[in-house]
Amino acid sequence: MKNLEAARPFRGSTRILRLWMLGAAAMPATVYAQAAPQSEEAIPEIVVTAQKRAERIQDVPLSITALGTDAIEKRGYSRMGDYLLAQPSVVILDSGAGRNTVVIRGVAAPGSTGNPTVAFYIGETPVTNGLGFGANGFPDLRTFDVERVEVLRGPQGTLYGAGSMGGTIKVVPAEALIGEWQVKGEASVASTAHGGISHNVAGALNLPLGETLAARVTAYHYRDAGFIDNYFSGSPDPDQPVAALGGASWTDVGVSAFGVPARDDENANSTDIRGGRASLTFKPNDQFKFVVGALYQRAVADGLPENLPLAGDYVQSRMTQERLKDSFQLYNATATVDLDVATITSATAYLTREQLQSRDVSAYFLGGPIVLPDDNKSKAFSQEIRVATDPDKPLSVLFGGFFLHSKSNVLQDLQWLGTPASRSEYAAVLTGTSLGPDDIFYRFTERNKADQLAAFGEIAVKPVDTVRISAGLRIAKFERTTSGFAEGALNGGTDSYIIKASESVKTPNFQIEFKPDRNSLYYVRAAKGFRLGVPNNPLPSTCAADLAALGLTEVPASVKSDTLWNYEAGIKRTFAGGRASFNASAFYIDWTDIQTGFVLPTCGFSFSGNAGKATSKGVELDFTVRPFSSVTINASGSFTDAKLETDSPPGNGVGGRKGDRLPGIPRWSVQAGVQYDFSLFEREGFARVDGKYLSGYFNRFPGATATAEPGGDFAVFDARLGLDITPKIQAEVFASNIFDTKQLLIVDTEIPDNRELLGRPRTIGATIRLNF
């Protein structure tokens, strides 16, 4: 078993705290006085909008990292998983198109079927992960022609609302630039070990339309090669013993051969992503700007990046070709008015999304050849209006209102892959009812409608120039109506229901900042975050025995929000004339009423409830230095100790005990990179090496009903070399995961065959970029 460092959390965290404190103390007093001009060789400053205002990242009293266009390109980040796994305290479990779970600062609930604990924004627009079954994960917006990515750690409930209890991710696409012609292009080809060939082509055009208007158009196509082969030898001999039947055979219980043919699918998890963006910017003067945009992306995967350990490495055994689809469209309009006393911003957006996952769930149904498609179609309209005054004034305010209306339609329609005869015989064994050709095995439909109305505000005072004290509050009202209908033999007949739920939530924050000069910032903050609760669908009569084992006759009608408080202290220092920066933060999180999943072992259904408490504490460090004009070094790391403070509920299959570490969360996360910029034959070039390490973690609690191999405990290294062919054309070669490390990210706990989610193996390729 891998070393999970279970005995060293206190000494490790103390060591980092000492380094942090010594690093801050060791910077000489003369550095403070150097609020001197920035050197020409200074690290480029990044402007972010994390606090709904444009400001230097070193002026933001939050634990935040941001990547601009240059960093995204030279580090080779094109996918969501690329840039998130390179951030302190962040883990992403990417199970394919539209199926991802993001965890920040250890805020993850094992077995939970509720809403995410991290908020995701595209520009000013919150992208919900949908409502109902099949609404899994955030859209993996490709980063070509993206201005920057911001990762905000810790709850942002006051400004960003529901779901931002662990943090918030913002992807900001490039907008049309007034008065500039710009043409960008990119093409890549790469070979993946154990897999096939990837390629992509992308282009962007910025078109000035006079002195006050500009348009920008972006289009791209990515083909991500698969690296998991699907080998299925065909339906088993019905006369052979079946472990799930207690050693009896299918013939013994009256089920004939399933008749599912063999499969041999190479690179089964290949994915195609096509997308485009268009925007118009209208800026008649310095006081007014109006931006409208449209965005489209469609990702289709032929399979899932999951390995079946019993079949070997990078191999699975599925009876069918599984399928994932995530298609979304976003239309938005943002107006900004800069007045002498304040800035007024209006952000309007309309989002449509369709998600489909079709999975082989035979392992859950005694090996019966069953595929379960989850089809979710959702729409959302959002509107935010806010007013912000200059934060550098002695008194400043930011206040606004937010409205979100969303709908979704959900369909689950279980499909039998075997012969009609075996279908009827199998149903008789499982449910005691034989099925005719036109009878329904299981079908479920659901409609959801939700409304959210919120008012938020922050007020800040500066009693002296170097001190800023602020407090904020968001008051939100939520209403949701869910109507559903289920039928079929597995459902024990037909059921219909209407569930209504409403909730009001308040999320305050408090903050004190000390900024003695432009290059130093010290802060402490306390902030509350929450995640919306969800209604529970009534379970069929076939689950009566499982519920009785839990002491229940029916499931709770709804699950209320879970909440947490985050207490944090941090420093940000820039020194050596802007050629070095050091940021650090320490946090403690108290999480209550955790939304927890209950898996019913016999009937195959699940539900959610509120139970238990957890804490998470840790430290985050971020350091960048440019010792020479040609060399840039960056390093970051985090220590996270997330654990249960109470036992998980008995009988829910999770098996957590007080003091257990939360699964899927590494204690240690370390990232580092070195870039060397050079000239060769009067052409500019760069060479870059990046590495990251995640320490080991459990995939399930030690007391869970099933065991799984620990994940994490791997290091991955990437390298990239680029050179200008002409001043407008650049060529790059790259290798990611140079040593072909097997990256075991997580073991799927939903389906009982211990399928492993693996990261991408070694990939070697070349890229051409055009910039005119």
Buried (B, 14 or more C-beta within 10 A) or exposed (E): EBEBBEEEBEEBBEEBBEBBEEBBEEBEEEBBEBEEEBEEBBBEBBBBBBBBBEBBBBBBBBBBBBBBBEBBBBBBBBBBBBBBBBBBBBBBBBBBBBBBBBBBBBBBBBBBBBBBBBBBBBBBBBBBBBBBBBBBBBBBBBBBBBBBBBBBBBBBBBBBBBBBBBBBBBBBBBBBBBEEEBEBBBBBBBEBEBBBEBBBBBBBBBBBBEEBBBBBBBBBBBBBBBBBBBBBEEBBEBEEEBEEBEEEBBBBBEBBBBBBEEBEBEBBBBBBBBBBBBBBBBBEEEEBBBBBBBBBBBBBBBBBBBBBBEBEEBBBBBBBBBBBBBBBBBBBBBBBBEEEEBBBBBBBBBBBBBBBBBBBBBBBBBBBBBBBBBBBBBBBBBBBBBBBBEBEEEEBBBBBEBBBBBBBBBBBBBEBBBBEEBBBBBBBBBBEBBBEEEBBBBBBBBBBBBBBBBEBBBBBEBEEEEEBEBBBBBBBEBEBBBBBBBBBBBBBEEBEBEBEBEBEBEBBBBBBBBBBBBBBBBBBBBBBBBBBBBBBBBBBEBBBEBBEEBEBEEBBEBBBBBBBBBBBBBBBBBBBBBBBBBBBBBBBBBBBBBBBBBBBEEBBBBBBBBBBBBBBBBBBBBBBBBEEEEEBBBBBBBBBBBBBBBBBBEBBBBBBEEEBBBBBBBBBBBBBBBBBBEEEEEEEBBBBBBBBBBBBBBBBBEEBBEEBEBBBBBEBBBBBBBBBEEEEEBBBBBBBBBEBBBBBBBBBBEBBBBBBBBBBBBBBBEBBBBBE
